Amino acid sequence: MAVRAAVLPAIGAPLEITGIDLPDPGPGQVRVRLAAAGVCHSDLSLSNGTMRVPVPAVLGHEGAGTVVAVGEGVTHVAEGDPVVLNWAPSCGSCHTCALGEVWLCANALNGAADVYARTTDGTDLHPGLNVAAFAEETVVSASCVLPLPEGVPLVDAALLGCAVLTGYGAVHHSAKVRPGETVAVFGAGGVGLATLQSARIAGASRIIAVDVSPEKEELARAAGATDYVLASENTPREIRALTGKQGVDVSVECVGRAMSIRAAWDSTRRGGRTTVVGIGGKDQEVTFNALEIFHWGRTLSGCVYGNTDPARDVPVLAGHVREGRLDLSALVTERIALEGIPAAFENMLAGKGGRALVVF
């Protein structure tokens, strides 16, 4: 059966909106009709080669939809069930999974190398980050779908698959923000806005949003920011001025640039925690001297997928949505058709907006 999809024909090439042929789900597979897919900066990083992906591919890893068919052996979802896509399913048997660090699973992305569909002229297609959500329908491994808890709108639920899990996990699992602590969030895109909301949920006393764009201030404050700082070489000094000259307890960097990582580190108090969520290129080198590492006593940590276990954390996030503490719709700055993805990529490159949502 042919469906429309956004195909990346080659690294650095523009996306092509075209028909693709999807097979019926085989054993252990699920076919999902997408309701919505978020346009994430990671998709842009895949398309431009910052992150590797086999091509041609259908990108999109943040989505939600309805099960239309299941293959043999699938029992945790059935036809008609609403589901959230999980682009990084853990295998449960590798070294890091055995340690309980499922977000670092060595085999999570093995499926991205598979051929999951073909173009109408017979060209093999790979599923970008396993799930190929930039399409009207997709066929995925059963491990890539999670039942959607009740009380979460299906379209908005797409954001649970990446932006919200990442922002929530950065605050609650990586940085472990405690009530009353101060937090700075660098970058007010989709993940940054989710991080701001999560810091508010965690009970942070002061939440400082940092971004290069003055247009994002309203979005950031609506998400929970108490203060807004325009990024500049003086950002650490401004943040210290807002925190009694101490710096914040926690900085979360959601950009992936050497300059903003360094600014986040410099904005963190002595003994505080700096968590890096943003995905940067190999050319983004951050330097520290040995004396400052000793003197400041800060912790610098990377954060993959929010250090989350989606099977555990999606129900928790759904509870926050039902109780009104987490507003998924506030993370969306525009709702677009499939054809609008290239323009959404351009907006991300220009630092505009929070999260574009493809609505099918």
The 8 nearest C-alpha neighbors of each residue, nearest first, counted from 0:
[[1, 20, 21, 2, 22, 19, 23, 18],
 [0, 2, 20, 19, 18, 21, 3, 119],
 [3, 1, 18, 19, 135, 4, 136, 20],
 [4, 2, 18, 17, 134, 135, 19, 16],
 [3, 5, 134, 16, 17, 133, 6, 18],
 [4, 6, 16, 15, 133, 14, 57, 134],
 [7, 5, 57, 15, 14, 56, 8, 4],
 [6, 8, 14, 56, 55, 9, 57, 15],
 [9, 7, 55, 6, 54, 12, 56, 14],
 [10, 8, 12, 7, 54, 55, 11, 46],
 [11, 9, 46, 12, 47, 48, 8, 7],
 [10, 12, 47, 46, 9, 13, 48, 7],
 [11, 13, 9, 10, 8, 14, 7, 46],
 [14, 12, 15, 11, 7, 341, 8, 9],
 [15, 13, 7, 6, 5, 12, 16, 341],
 [14, 16, 6, 5, 17, 13, 7, 8],
 [17, 15, 5, 4, 6, 338, 14, 3],
 [16, 18, 3, 4, 15, 5, 19, 6],
 [17, 19, 3, 2, 1, 4, 119, 118],
 [20, 18, 118, 1, 119, 2, 117, 3],
 [19, 21, 1, 117, 0, 116, 118, 119],
 [20, 22, 116, 0, 1, 19, 23, 117],
 [23, 21, 24, 116, 20, 0, 138, 115],
 [22, 24, 25, 21, 30, 138, 68, 70],
 [25, 23, 70, 28, 29, 30, 69, 138],
 [24, 26, 70, 28, 27, 23, 71, 69],
 [27, 25, 71, 70, 28, 72, 24, 73],
 [26, 28, 73, 141, 70, 72, 71, 140],
 [29, 27, 140, 141, 24, 70, 25, 26],
 [30, 28, 69, 139, 141, 24, 138, 68],
 [29, 31, 138, 68, 67, 137, 66, 24],
 [30, 32, 66, 65, 137, 136, 67, 33],
 [33, 31, 136, 65, 64, 135, 66, 67],
 [34, 32, 64, 136, 135, 35, 63, 31],
 [33, 35, 64, 359, 154, 63, 358, 32],
 [36, 34, 358, 154, 357, 33, 62, 359],
 [37, 35, 62, 357, 61, 157, 356, 132],
 [36, 38, 356, 61, 39, 355, 357, 158],
 [37, 39, 355, 356, 354, 36, 40, 42],
 [40, 38, 41, 42, 37, 43, 354, 61],
 [39, 41, 43, 42, 44, 38, 347, 344],
 [40, 42, 44, 39, 43, 45, 278, 50],
 [43, 41, 45, 40, 44, 39, 59, 46],
 [42, 44, 40, 46, 41, 45, 47, 344],
 [45, 43, 41, 49, 42, 47, 46, 50],
 [46, 44, 50, 42, 48, 43, 47, 49],
 [45, 47, 43, 10, 44, 48, 11, 42],
 [48, 46, 11, 44, 45, 10, 49, 43],
 [49, 47, 50, 45, 46, 51, 10, 44],
 [50, 48, 44, 280, 47, 45, 51, 279],
 [51, 49, 45, 48, 44, 52, 47, 41],
 [50, 52, 48, 45, 49, 53, 44, 46],
 [51, 53, 45, 54, 127, 50, 111, 48],
 [54, 52, 112, 125, 55, 56, 51, 111],
 [55, 53, 56, 9, 8, 52, 125, 7],
 [54, 56, 8, 124, 7, 9, 125, 53],
 [57, 55, 125, 54, 124, 7, 126, 127],
 [56, 58, 6, 131, 126, 127, 5, 7],
 [59, 57, 127, 131, 133, 56, 42, 132],
 [58, 60, 132, 133, 131, 61, 42, 127],
 [59, 61, 132, 86, 130, 128, 131, 62],
 [62, 60, 160, 37, 36, 161, 157, 59],
 [63, 61, 157, 36, 84, 35, 132, 83],
 [64, 62, 83, 157, 82, 84, 35, 33],
 [63, 65, 33, 34, 32, 82, 81, 31],
 [66, 64, 81, 32, 31, 80, 79, 82],
 [65, 67, 31, 78, 79, 80, 68, 30],
 [66, 68, 78, 31, 30, 79, 65, 32],
 [69, 67, 30, 78, 66, 29, 70, 24],
 [70, 68, 29, 24, 28, 30, 73, 77],
 [71, 69, 26, 25, 24, 28, 27, 73],
 [70, 72, 26, 73, 27, 25, 69, 28],
 [71, 73, 27, 26, 74, 70, 69, 28],
 [72, 74, 27, 71, 70, 75, 69, 141],
 [73, 75, 76, 72, 77, 69, 71, 141],
 [74, 76, 73, 77, 146, 141, 145, 144],
 [77, 75, 74, 80, 146, 73, 78, 66],
 [78, 76, 80, 79, 66, 69, 74, 75],
 [77, 79, 66, 67, 68, 80, 69, 76],
 [78, 80, 66, 65, 67, 77, 81, 68],
 [79, 81, 66, 65, 78, 77, 82, 76],
 [82, 80, 65, 147, 64, 146, 66, 79],
 [83, 81, 146, 147, 145, 64, 63, 65],
 [82, 84, 63, 145, 144, 147, 62, 160],
 [85, 83, 144, 62, 143, 63, 160, 86],
 [84, 86, 143, 87, 144, 160, 88, 83],
 [85, 87, 129, 60, 128, 130, 143, 84],
 [88, 86, 107, 85, 108, 89, 143, 102],
 [89, 87, 107, 143, 142, 85, 86, 90],
 [88, 90, 107, 104, 91, 101, 87, 96],
 [89, 91, 92, 106, 107, 88, 104, 93],
 [92, 90, 96, 89, 93, 97, 101, 104],
 [91, 93, 90, 96, 97, 94, 95, 89],
 [94, 92, 96, 95, 97, 91, 105, 104],
 [95, 93, 97, 96, 98, 92, 105, 104],
 [96, 94, 98, 100, 97, 93, 104, 103],
 [95, 97, 101, 99, 91, 100, 98, 93],
 [96, 98, 94, 95, 99, 92, 93, 91],
 [99, 97, 95, 96, 100, 94, 101, 93],
 [98, 100, 96, 97, 101, 95, 91, 102],
 [101, 99, 95, 96, 98, 102, 103, 104],
 [100, 102, 96, 104, 103, 89, 99, 308],
 [101, 103, 306, 100, 104, 307, 304, 303],
 [104, 102, 101, 100, 95, 105, 303, 96],
 [105, 103, 101, 107, 89, 106, 102, 96],
 [106, 104, 107, 103, 93, 95, 108, 94],
 [105, 107, 109, 104, 108, 90, 89, 93],
 [108, 106, 87, 88, 104, 89, 109, 105],
 [109, 107, 110, 111, 106, 87, 128, 129],
 [108, 110, 106, 111, 107, 112, 113, 129],
 [111, 109, 129, 113, 112, 108, 126, 107],
 [110, 112, 129, 126, 128, 109, 113, 108],
 [111, 113, 110, 53, 109, 125, 114, 126],
 [114, 112, 110, 111, 125, 115, 126, 109],
 [113, 115, 125, 124, 116, 123, 112, 126],
 [114, 116, 125, 113, 124, 126, 138, 117],
 [117, 115, 21, 124, 20, 114, 123, 22],
 [118, 116, 123, 124, 122, 20, 121, 19],
 [117, 119, 19, 122, 121, 120, 20, 18],
 [118, 120, 19, 121, 20, 18, 117, 122],
 [119, 121, 118, 122, 117, 19, 20, 123],
 [120, 122, 118, 117, 119, 123, 20, 19],
 [123, 121, 118, 117, 120, 124, 119, 55],
 [124, 122, 117, 114, 116, 121, 118, 125],
 [125, 123, 56, 117, 116, 55, 114, 115],
 [124, 126, 56, 114, 113, 115, 127, 112],
 [127, 125, 131, 129, 111, 57, 130, 56],
 [126, 128, 58, 131, 129, 57, 56, 111],
 [129, 127, 111, 86, 130, 60, 126, 108],
 [128, 130, 111, 126, 110, 127, 86, 131],
 [129, 131, 126, 132, 60, 139, 86, 128],
 [132, 130, 126, 57, 58, 59, 127, 133],
 [131, 133, 59, 134, 60, 130, 62, 36],
 [134, 132, 59, 5, 131, 4, 58, 57],
 [135, 133, 4, 136, 132, 3, 5, 137],
 [134, 136, 33, 3, 2, 32, 4, 359],
 [137, 135, 32, 134, 33, 31, 2, 30],
 [136, 138, 31, 30, 131, 139, 134, 132],
 [137, 139, 30, 29, 24, 31, 28, 136],
 [140, 138, 29, 28, 130, 141, 143, 137],
 [139, 141, 28, 142, 143, 27, 29, 138],
 [140, 142, 28, 143, 29, 27, 144, 139],
 [141, 143, 140, 144, 88, 85, 145, 139],
 [144, 142, 85, 141, 140, 84, 88, 86],
 [145, 143, 84, 142, 85, 83, 141, 82],
 [144, 146, 83, 82, 147, 84, 85, 143],
 [147, 145, 82, 148, 81, 83, 144, 76],
 [148, 146, 82, 81, 83, 145, 149, 151],
 [149, 147, 314, 146, 317, 150, 151, 313],
 [150, 148, 151, 147, 317, 152, 321, 318],
 [149, 151, 321, 152, 148, 317, 320, 318],
 [150, 152, 149, 153, 156, 317, 320, 148],
 [153, 151, 155, 154, 156, 150, 149, 327],
 [152, 154, 156, 155, 151, 63, 64, 34],
 [153, 155, 35, 156, 34, 152, 157, 63],
 [156, 154, 157, 152, 153, 327, 158, 328],
 [155, 157, 153, 158, 159, 154, 63, 152],
 [156, 158, 62, 63, 155, 159, 36, 61],
 [159, 157, 156, 160, 162, 163, 161, 155],
 [158, 160, 163, 156, 157, 161, 164, 162],
 [159, 161, 61, 158, 157, 85, 84, 62],
 [160, 162, 164, 61, 159, 163, 165, 158],
 [163, 161, 190, 165, 164, 158, 189, 166],
 [162, 164, 159, 166, 193, 165, 161, 167],
 [165, 163, 167, 161, 166, 162, 159, 168],
 [164, 166, 305, 304, 168, 162, 163, 167],
 [167, 165, 194, 193, 163, 169, 190, 168],
 [168, 166, 197, 164, 170, 169, 165, 163],
 [167, 169, 305, 172, 171, 165, 170, 166],
 [168, 170, 305, 173, 166, 167, 172, 171],
 [169, 171, 174, 168, 167, 175, 176, 172],
 [170, 172, 175, 168, 169, 176, 167, 173],
 [173, 171, 168, 175, 169, 170, 174, 306],
 [172, 174, 169, 175, 170, 171, 306, 168],
 [173, 175, 170, 176, 169, 172, 274, 171],
 [176, 174, 171, 172, 173, 170, 177, 169],
 [177, 175, 174, 170, 171, 201, 180, 178],
 [176, 178, 180, 179, 175, 201, 203, 202],
 [179, 177, 202, 203, 180, 201, 176, 204],
 [178, 180, 204, 203, 202, 177, 181, 205],
 [181, 179, 203, 204, 178, 177, 248, 182],
 [180, 182, 205, 247, 248, 203, 204, 206],
 [181, 183, 249, 206, 247, 250, 248, 207],
 [184, 182, 207, 250, 206, 208, 251, 249],
 [185, 183, 251, 208, 250, 209, 252, 207],
 [184, 186, 209, 252, 253, 251, 208, 210],
 [187, 185, 210, 253, 191, 254, 188, 209],
 [188, 186, 191, 192, 210, 219, 353, 189],
 [189, 187, 353, 191, 190, 186, 192, 352],
 [188, 190, 353, 354, 192, 191, 330, 162],
 [191, 189, 162, 193, 166, 192, 188, 194],
 [190, 192, 187, 194, 188, 186, 193, 189],
 [193, 191, 195, 189, 194, 187, 190, 188],
 [192, 194, 166, 190, 196, 163, 191, 195],
 [193, 195, 166, 191, 197, 192, 196, 167],
 [196, 194, 192, 198, 197, 193, 223, 222],
 [197, 195, 222, 199, 193, 194, 198, 223],
 [196, 198, 200, 194, 167, 199, 195, 201],
 [199, 197, 201, 195, 200, 196, 203, 194],
 [198, 200, 196, 202, 197, 201, 203, 223],
 [199, 201, 197, 202, 198, 196, 324, 203],
 [202, 200, 198, 199, 203, 178, 197, 176],
 [203, 201, 178, 199, 200, 179, 204, 198],
 [204, 202, 179, 180, 178, 181, 199, 198],
 [205, 203, 179, 180, 181, 202, 206, 178],
 [206, 204, 181, 203, 225, 182, 207, 180],
 [205, 207, 224, 182, 225, 183, 181, 226],
 [206, 208, 183, 226, 224, 227, 225, 182],
 [207, 209, 227, 184, 224, 183, 185, 228],
 [210, 208, 185, 228, 229, 230, 186, 227],
 [211, 209, 186, 230, 229, 212, 187, 185],
 [210, 212, 230, 229, 213, 209, 350, 231],
 [211, 213, 214, 210, 215, 229, 350, 351],
 [214, 212, 215, 216, 229, 211, 210, 217],
 [215, 213, 212, 216, 217, 351, 218, 352],
 [216, 214, 218, 213, 217, 212, 219, 187],
 [217, 215, 219, 218, 214, 213, 220, 227],
 [216, 218, 220, 219, 215, 221, 214, 222],
 [219, 217, 221, 215, 216, 220, 222, 192],
 [220, 218, 216, 222, 221, 217, 224, 215],
 [219, 221, 224, 223, 217, 222, 218, 216],
 [220, 222, 218, 219, 223, 217, 224, 329],
 [223, 221, 196, 219, 220, 195, 192, 224],
 [222, 224, 220, 196, 221, 195, 199, 225],
 [225, 223, 220, 206, 226, 219, 207, 208],
 [224, 226, 206, 205, 207, 220, 223, 227],
 [227, 225, 207, 224, 208, 206, 228, 220],
 [226, 228, 208, 207, 209, 216, 229, 224],
 [229, 227, 209, 230, 208, 226, 210, 234],
 [228, 230, 210, 211, 209, 231, 213, 227],
 [231, 229, 211, 210, 234, 209, 228, 232],
 [232, 230, 233, 234, 229, 211, 228, 235],
 [231, 233, 234, 230, 235, 262, 236, 258],
 [234, 232, 231, 236, 235, 237, 230, 238],
 [233, 235, 237, 231, 236, 232, 230, 238],
 [236, 234, 266, 238, 237, 233, 265, 262],
 [235, 237, 239, 233, 234, 238, 240, 266],
 [238, 236, 240, 234, 235, 239, 233, 241],
 [239, 237, 241, 235, 240, 236, 246, 266],
 [238, 240, 244, 246, 242, 236, 241, 245],
 [239, 241, 237, 244, 238, 242, 243, 236],
 [242, 240, 238, 239, 243, 237, 244, 246],
 [243, 241, 239, 244, 240, 246, 245, 238],
 [242, 244, 245, 240, 241, 239, 246, 238],
 [245, 243, 239, 240, 242, 246, 241, 238],
 [246, 244, 268, 243, 239, 242, 247, 269],
 [247, 245, 268, 239, 267, 266, 242, 244],
 [248, 246, 267, 181, 268, 249, 182, 266],
 [247, 249, 271, 181, 268, 180, 267, 182],
 [248, 250, 182, 272, 247, 273, 271, 267],
 [249, 251, 183, 273, 263, 182, 184, 267],
 [250, 252, 274, 184, 275, 273, 185, 183],
 [251, 253, 185, 275, 276, 254, 184, 260],
 [254, 252, 277, 276, 186, 185, 191, 255],
 [255, 253, 277, 186, 256, 252, 185, 278],
 [277, 256, 254, 279, 278, 253, 257, 260],
 [257, 255, 259, 258, 279, 254, 283, 260],
 [256, 258, 283, 260, 285, 259, 284, 261],
 [259, 257, 261, 256, 260, 262, 285, 283],
 [258, 260, 262, 261, 256, 257, 263, 252],
 [261, 259, 263, 257, 262, 258, 252, 256],
 [260, 262, 264, 258, 259, 263, 257, 265],
 [263, 261, 259, 265, 264, 260, 235, 266],
 [262, 264, 260, 266, 261, 265, 250, 259],
 [265, 263, 261, 262, 267, 266, 273, 260],
 [264, 266, 262, 263, 267, 235, 261, 268],
 [267, 265, 235, 263, 246, 264, 262, 238],
 [268, 266, 246, 247, 264, 265, 271, 248],
 [269, 267, 246, 271, 245, 247, 248, 270],
 [268, 270, 295, 271, 296, 297, 267, 245],
 [269, 271, 297, 296, 268, 295, 272, 298],
 [272, 270, 248, 297, 268, 269, 267, 249],
 [271, 273, 298, 249, 297, 299, 248, 174],
 [274, 272, 250, 299, 249, 264, 251, 298],
 [273, 275, 251, 300, 301, 299, 250, 252],
 [274, 276, 252, 301, 277, 302, 251, 300],
 [275, 277, 253, 302, 252, 274, 301, 278],
 [255, 278, 276, 253, 254, 275, 252, 279],
 [279, 277, 255, 276, 254, 280, 41, 253],
 [278, 280, 255, 256, 277, 283, 281, 254],
 [279, 281, 282, 283, 49, 278, 255, 256],
 [280, 282, 283, 279, 284, 49, 278, 50],
 [281, 283, 280, 284, 279, 257, 256, 285],
 [284, 282, 257, 281, 280, 256, 279, 285],
 [285, 283, 257, 282, 286, 281, 256, 280],
 [284, 286, 257, 283, 261, 287, 260, 258],
 [287, 285, 284, 288, 261, 257, 289, 283],
 [288, 286, 289, 285, 291, 292, 290, 261],
 [287, 289, 290, 291, 292, 286, 293, 294],
 [288, 290, 292, 291, 293, 287, 294, 286],
 [289, 291, 293, 292, 288, 294, 295, 287],
 [292, 290, 294, 293, 289, 288, 295, 287],
 [293, 291, 289, 290, 294, 295, 296, 288],
 [292, 294, 290, 291, 296, 295, 289, 297],
 [295, 293, 291, 292, 296, 290, 269, 297],
 [294, 296, 269, 297, 292, 291, 293, 270],
 [295, 297, 270, 293, 294, 269, 292, 298],
 [298, 296, 270, 271, 295, 272, 269, 299],
 [297, 299, 272, 273, 271, 300, 296, 270],
 [300, 298, 273, 274, 272, 297, 301, 264],
 [301, 299, 274, 275, 273, 298, 302, 173],
 [300, 302, 275, 274, 276, 303, 299, 173],
 [301, 303, 276, 305, 275, 306, 304, 173],
 [302, 304, 305, 306, 102, 301, 276, 103],
 [305, 303, 165, 306, 307, 102, 302, 164],
 [304, 306, 168, 165, 169, 307, 303, 302],
 [307, 305, 304, 303, 102, 168, 302, 172],
 [308, 306, 305, 168, 309, 102, 304, 312],
 [307, 309, 311, 310, 312, 101, 102, 306],
 [310, 308, 312, 311, 313, 307, 85, 164],
 [311, 309, 308, 312, 313, 145, 314, 307],
 [312, 310, 309, 308, 313, 314, 315, 307],
 [311, 313, 309, 315, 314, 310, 308, 316],
 [312, 314, 316, 315, 309, 311, 310, 317],
 [315, 313, 317, 316, 312, 148, 318, 311],
 [316, 314, 312, 318, 313, 317, 319, 311],
 [315, 317, 319, 313, 318, 314, 312, 320],
 [318, 316, 314, 320, 315, 319, 313, 321],
 [317, 319, 321, 315, 316, 320, 322, 314],
 [318, 320, 316, 324, 322, 325, 317, 321],
 [321, 319, 325, 317, 323, 318, 322, 324],
 [320, 322, 318, 323, 319, 150, 317, 151],
 [321, 323, 319, 320, 324, 318, 325, 317],
 [324, 322, 320, 321, 325, 319, 326, 318],
 [325, 323, 319, 322, 320, 326, 200, 321],
 [326, 324, 320, 319, 323, 327, 196, 316],
 [327, 325, 329, 328, 320, 324, 323, 330],
 [328, 326, 329, 330, 155, 325, 158, 331],
 [327, 329, 330, 331, 326, 155, 332, 158],
 [330, 328, 327, 331, 326, 222, 332, 218],
 [329, 331, 328, 327, 189, 354, 353, 192],
 [332, 330, 354, 328, 329, 333, 355, 353],
 [331, 333, 353, 354, 352, 355, 330, 334],
 [332, 334, 355, 331, 335, 356, 354, 352],
 [335, 333, 356, 355, 357, 358, 332, 336],
 [334, 336, 357, 339, 356, 358, 333, 337],
 [335, 337, 338, 339, 357, 358, 359, 334],
 [336, 338, 339, 357, 340, 335, 5, 133],
 [339, 337, 336, 340, 16, 341, 335, 5],
 [338, 340, 336, 337, 342, 335, 341, 343],
 [339, 341, 343, 342, 338, 337, 344, 38],
 [342, 340, 344, 343, 339, 345, 14, 338],
 [343, 341, 345, 344, 340, 339, 346, 338],
 [344, 342, 340, 346, 345, 341, 339, 347],
 [345, 343, 341, 347, 342, 346, 340, 43],
 [344, 346, 342, 348, 343, 347, 349, 341],
 [347, 345, 349, 343, 351, 348, 344, 350],
 [348, 346, 350, 344, 349, 345, 351, 343],
 [347, 349, 345, 346, 350, 344, 351, 43],
 [348, 350, 346, 347, 351, 345, 344, 352],
 [351, 349, 347, 348, 346, 352, 212, 211],
 [352, 350, 346, 349, 347, 353, 212, 348],
 [353, 351, 332, 188, 354, 350, 215, 346],
 [352, 354, 188, 189, 332, 330, 331, 187],
 [355, 353, 189, 331, 332, 330, 356, 352],
 [354, 356, 333, 38, 334, 331, 332, 37],
 [355, 357, 37, 334, 36, 335, 38, 358],
 [356, 358, 335, 36, 35, 336, 334, 337],
 [359, 357, 35, 336, 34, 356, 335, 334],
 [358, 34, 35, 357, 135, 33, 336, 337]]
